[in-house]
Amino acid sequence: KIHRILRKYRYMDQNLAQRRRGLEEKIPDIKKTLAMVDFLQERRLLEDDGDSASKPLRTTFELNDTLYAEAELEDTDTVYLWLGANVMLSYKIPAAISLLQGKLEAAESSLSTVIEDLEFLREQITVMEVNTARVYNWDVKRRREQRDREAIKQGKAEVKAA
């Protein structure tokens, strides 16, 4: 039964570790996207104040880990966000900021919970491994004592027979 529980703990540990890695990859992406949308909003606010001319923004953006493209962005109040599962939706900038901040808070909260759960699980795994070792050592000691008692009984029986 102890081995079965230990296997369950290790399985849960692997799943949580994988979830942690996923969140640790996702959070920087959300932060990067949020920073860009914030930048676009600030730029729009500056243009509305008349501090800068309404000229297109020339930028380089990431298509993939190693692939970048140049683009010229016209002034807009709409951004497109990947939501996952090959889904992209358009949002007004304030709504996009709100959505991204909510996703960032949820991801950071989830990461915190996963880290706590991992720490708890690792403690439990250590306790189970120590208990398994103690039970094994107790059994070895018990068997040795039993063999010694049987050897003593056999020795007395041989002395009586002689």
Helices and strands as residue ranges (DSSP letters): H 2-48, E 57-62, E 68-73, E 78-84, E 87-92, H 93-161
